[in-house]
Amino acid sequence: MSVPLTLLGLLEREPSHGYDLKRDYDAFFGRGRPLSFGQVYATLGRLAKAGKVVVGESEAGAGPDRKRYVITDQGATEFETWLAEPVEAEPHLQTVLFAKVVLALMLDRDAGHYLDAQRAAHLQRMRELTETKRSGGLVDALLADHGLFHLESDLRWIDLTAARLDALAEVVRS
């Protein structure tokens, strides 16, 4: 997730204060990983230095004066370019799962045990995401579905790899 580009997208919608940007980011994109205020303001500072946002006049509020951030033409162009680009499919064929299995086999350790533990962890996470789907709104359900589909794919790979462990061990150890 690109925090700077996401903040530019939120600013494309309307000029906003840092507090409002954090609130909206956390509501839609920060599930389980909310932004800190420090990260929001540091990112806005870098965007301002790069000419992608401008900082408006300070406005009095209930607390300290607040600054409204406005996206520039340069920021809007960068956001539009990013938005139009398709997300790259998983570029790395050697995932952490694969590396752990191969290393376990290379070191003559029980890769099957690792796969079993990983399967159990994936199934637990799938139960949590299924509950999120049941109890949450549409945004939560769509995010949960995305996670579930990835976990299902991993589980298929885990089962396939477990069935081929002996053959893989021969290749890895030769």
Order of alpha helices (4+ residues) and beta strands (2+ residues): alpha-beta-alpha-alpha-beta-beta-alpha-alpha-alpha-alpha-alpha
